[in-house]
């Protein structure tokens, strides 16, 4: 790392703009900033998932994903920069296949829940989908590297599968959606 941050505040953003990685300035509420900010939010949320304790193989995967997301955030912060490659997509797909083949086939929809870690993994999945939508919006107005959107699409699928793995860990279970359930009756308690 060439330059170390020795001073955290600069006051340069007090006017509602922020610096991009190429030195240019843009509005803090711009689509590019929203895209890399949401990627950062997703990365932070994966830290929350990890803090709850997950199986070791899931932990290793999520740490790898955190590195990818840091790279993706840099890619989105520096116009014209590309960090995510097809190899990242291939890794996500093979990792997804590895975990998914160990799970029973889905017969019902799954509700977010099962444990704190699984619930937060579901929240991470939805934040990942939001980041993907923001990259779609960004590519309508600016050039975006070719693998950003594909990476986020596959990652959200992986996070769904990992939430299932985490929920089923140990004696845990997934929370299944029940289509024709009877309403609860609080009067019988």
C-alpha positions as CSV (number, residue, x, y, z in Angstrom):
1,X,0.0,0.0,0.0
2,X,1.7,3.2,-1.2
3,X,0.0,5.8,0.9
4,X,-1.1,5.2,4.5
5,X,-4.0,7.0,6.0
6,X,-2.5,9.0,8.7
7,X,-5.5,11.4,9.0
8,X,-9.0,10.0,8.8
9,X,-10.9,13.2,8.2
10,X,-10.0,15.5,5.4
11,X,-13.0,17.9,5.3
12,X,-13.0,17.6,1.5
13,X,-16.4,15.9,1.6
14,X,-18.1,18.6,3.6
15,X,-19.6,20.0,0.3
16,X,-21.5,16.7,-0.4
17,X,-18.9,15.3,-2.8
18,X,-16.4,12.5,-2.4
19,X,-13.2,11.5,-4.1
20,X,-13.1,8.5,-6.5
21,X,-10.0,6.3,-6.8
22,X,-8.9,8.1,-9.9
23,X,-8.8,11.5,-8.1
24,X,-12.0,12.9,-9.6
25,X,-14.8,14.1,-7.4
26,X,-18.5,13.1,-7.5
27,X,-21.6,13.6,-5.5
28,X,-21.9,11.4,-2.5
29,X,-25.4,10.3,-3.5
30,X,-24.4,9.3,-7.0
31,X,-25.0,5.9,-8.4
32,X,-21.3,4.9,-8.5
33,X,-20.9,5.8,-4.8
34,X,-24.2,4.0,-4.0
35,X,-22.9,0.9,-5.8
36,X,-19.5,0.7,-4.0
37,X,-21.0,1.8,-0.7
38,X,-23.5,-1.0,-0.8
39,X,-20.7,-3.4,-1.7
40,X,-18.9,-2.2,1.4
41,X,-22.1,-2.6,3.4
42,X,-22.3,-6.2,2.2
43,X,-18.7,-6.8,3.2
44,X,-19.4,-5.5,6.7
45,X,-22.5,-7.6,7.0
46,X,-20.5,-10.7,6.1
47,X,-18.3,-9.7,9.1
48,X,-21.4,-9.9,11.2
49,X,-22.2,-13.4,9.9
50,X,-18.7,-14.5,10.7
51,X,-18.9,-13.0,14.2
52,X,-21.8,-15.3,15.0
53,X,-19.7,-18.4,14.3
54,X,-20.2,-20.5,11.3
55,X,-18.8,-23.9,10.1
56,X,-15.1,-23.7,9.3
57,X,-15.5,-24.3,5.6
58,X,-18.2,-21.5,5.4
59,X,-15.9,-19.2,7.3
60,X,-13.0,-19.8,4.8
61,X,-15.4,-19.1,1.9
62,X,-16.8,-15.9,3.4
63,X,-13.3,-14.6,4.2
64,X,-12.4,-15.2,0.5
65,X,-15.6,-13.4,-0.6
66,X,-14.7,-10.5,1.7
67,X,-11.5,-10.1,-0.2
68,X,-13.3,-10.2,-3.5
69,X,-15.8,-7.6,-2.3
70,X,-13.0,-5.3,-1.3
71,X,-11.6,-5.7,-4.9
72,X,-15.0,-5.1,-6.4
73,X,-15.5,-2.0,-4.3
74,X,-12.1,-0.7,-5.6
75,X,-13.3,-1.6,-9.1
76,X,-16.4,0.4,-8.7
77,X,-14.6,3.3,-7.0
78,X,-12.0,3.7,-9.8
79,X,-13.6,4.4,-13.2
80,X,-12.0,2.2,-15.8
81,X,-10.4,-0.2,-13.3
82,X,-11.2,-3.9,-13.5
83,X,-10.4,-6.3,-10.6
84,X,-13.1,-9.0,-10.9
85,X,-12.4,-11.6,-13.6
86,X,-14.1,-14.6,-15.0
87,X,-12.0,-16.7,-12.6
88,X,-13.9,-15.1,-9.7
89,X,-17.2,-16.2,-11.3
90,X,-15.9,-19.7,-11.9
91,X,-14.8,-19.9,-8.2
92,X,-18.2,-18.8,-7.0
93,X,-19.9,-21.3,-9.2
94,X,-17.8,-24.2,-8.1
95,X,-18.1,-23.2,-4.5
96,X,-21.9,-22.9,-4.9
97,X,-22.0,-26.4,-6.5
98,X,-19.9,-27.8,-3.7
99,X,-22.2,-26.6,-0.9
100,X,-25.5,-27.1,-2.8
101,X,-24.8,-30.8,-3.6
102,X,-24.7,-31.5,0.2
103,X,-28.2,-30.0,0.8
104,X,-31.5,-31.7,0.3
105,X,-33.5,-30.5,-2.7
106,X,-35.8,-27.6,-2.1
107,X,-39.4,-28.5,-2.0
108,X,-40.6,-25.3,-0.2
109,X,-39.6,-21.7,0.0
110,X,-37.3,-20.8,2.9
111,X,-38.0,-18.0,5.3
112,X,-35.0,-16.0,6.6
113,X,-34.1,-17.5,10.0
114,X,-32.8,-20.6,11.7
115,X,-30.1,-18.9,13.7
116,X,-28.5,-15.4,14.0
117,X,-25.8,-16.3,11.6
118,X,-28.2,-17.8,9.0
119,X,-30.6,-14.8,9.4
120,X,-27.7,-12.4,8.8
121,X,-26.6,-14.4,5.8
122,X,-30.1,-14.0,4.3
123,X,-29.8,-10.2,5.0
124,X,-26.4,-10.2,3.3
125,X,-28.1,-12.0,0.3
126,X,-30.7,-9.2,0.0
127,X,-28.0,-6.5,0.3
128,X,-26.1,-8.3,-2.4
129,X,-29.2,-8.1,-4.6
130,X,-29.4,-4.4,-3.9
131,X,-25.7,-3.9,-4.9
132,X,-26.4,-5.8,-8.1
133,X,-29.4,-3.5,-8.9
134,X,-27.2,-0.5,-8.3
135,X,-24.5,-1.8,-10.6
136,X,-27.3,-2.3,-13.2
137,X,-28.3,1.4,-12.7
138,X,-24.6,2.5,-12.9
139,X,-24.0,0.6,-16.2
140,X,-26.9,2.6,-17.8
141,X,-25.0,5.8,-17.3
142,X,-21.3,4.9,-17.1
143,X,-18.9,2.1,-18.3
144,X,-18.8,-0.8,-15.8
145,X,-16.3,-3.7,-16.0
146,X,-17.9,-6.8,-17.5
147,X,-17.9,-9.1,-14.5
148,X,-19.2,-6.9,-11.7
149,X,-22.9,-7.6,-12.2
150,X,-22.3,-11.3,-12.9
151,X,-20.2,-11.6,-9.7
152,X,-22.9,-10.1,-7.5
153,X,-25.6,-12.3,-9.2
154,X,-23.7,-15.5,-8.4
155,X,-22.7,-14.3,-4.9
156,X,-26.3,-13.8,-3.9
157,X,-27.0,-17.4,-5.0
158,X,-24.1,-18.5,-2.9
159,X,-25.2,-16.6,0.1
160,X,-28.6,-18.2,-0.2
161,X,-27.0,-21.7,-0.2
162,X,-24.6,-20.7,2.7
163,X,-27.6,-19.5,4.7
164,X,-29.1,-22.9,4.3
165,X,-25.9,-24.6,5.3
166,X,-25.5,-22.4,8.4
167,X,-29.2,-22.9,9.4
168,X,-28.8,-26.7,9.2
169,X,-25.5,-26.7,11.1
170,X,-25.5,-28.9,14.2
171,X,-29.0,-29.4,15.4
172,X,-30.4,-26.4,13.6
173,X,-33.0,-26.3,10.9
174,X,-34.3,-24.1,8.1
175,X,-37.6,-22.2,8.5
176,X,-39.9,-23.3,5.7
177,X,-42.7,-21.2,4.3
178,X,-46.1,-22.8,4.7
179,X,-48.5,-21.9,2.0
180,X,-51.8,-23.1,3.5
181,X,-51.1,-22.6,7.1
182,X,-53.8,-21.7,9.6
183,X,-53.6,-18.3,11.3
184,X,-52.1,-18.4,14.7
185,X,-54.5,-18.2,17.7
186,X,-53.0,-16.2,20.6
187,X,-56.1,-16.9,22.7
188,X,-55.1,-20.5,23.1
189,X,-51.9,-19.7,24.9
